Structures are given as C-alpha cells and as structure tokens.
C-alpha cells in the first residue's frame, strides 16, 4: 500500500501512453552504408582473385618455361616440303603433312593403296632423316598413318611415337 500512497493518481487527467524511444534514421542509414561498403570490398577482393587465378598468366607463352633452349634446335622453315619430297616417288602414299607444336613434331601420312604394316612403318621412319639427329634429342615425333583407299584395310590407322630420350619408334 505504500506504493499507492506515494503515487498520486489523478483521475481527471487521462494518462498519456509512454513515449516510444525514437531511433535516429541517420544512424540506421550509417549502418546500411557500412554494410554496403563491406559488401563492395568483398566483391572487389573476389573479382581480383578471379582475375589473378584465371587471367594473370595469359600474356606468357602457353608452354611456359618448357621451350627454354629451343633456339639451339632450329628446324627447317620448309620442313613439311622436305619430308613430303621423300615420299614424292612413293605411289602408295596419297598425302603427307607435318605440323610442329612446341616440342612435338606431328607427321601424318595418308596411304591410298593397302600396304603391309612393316612397310608403312619403315616408310614413316624415313622422315626422321630430314629432322636431323641433333633435333631428335630435343623434339618428340608423333606419327599418324591412315588409309583412304577403297579397299578395306584393318591395319590402319596406326600411331607411332619417338621420344626424345629414345632411339626407337614405338608403334
């Protein structure tokens, strides 16, 4: 009851509801701007990391340092013609093409007449003469022997490879 005595109740006046604490809108916007700033910084960091991971090394060679010293092992600028000239007299060969990619020389030989496997392999190995012994210790050679004749031939296609550390061609 002491509580009621200390408190004067005025029944004539209506009691006003308690005032709600009004938050400052500027303070709310400051928090929003800080969160947007943090979000923007995160996107910038993620964008930079994506760029570094996917595009940072684009200006360098696709082979990287693997072709260091290739200047010492120059191939002829007309290697394709030189290798094709070896097979110009062969009636069984339709077309010969040579392509150099990095340290690999691709030699594709297309036969128009059916030949034995051993004969086709021997003809392909003749092209190594034009590359040169010194270059064969640096470059790898890949052979693809195909047949485009009308008769069936189960021997083709044949694939061969000569590693730079080996003297033999593996079929």
Buried (B, 14 or more C-beta within 10 A) or exposed (E): EEEEEEEEEEEEEEEEEEEEEEEEEEEEEEEEEEEEEEEEEEEEEEEEEEEEEEEEEEEEEEEEEEEEEBEEBEBEEEBBEBBBEBBEEBEBBBEBEBEEEEBEBBBBBBBBBBBEBEEBBEBBBEBBEBBBEEBBEBBBBBBBBBBEBEEEBEBBEBEBBBEEEEEEBEB
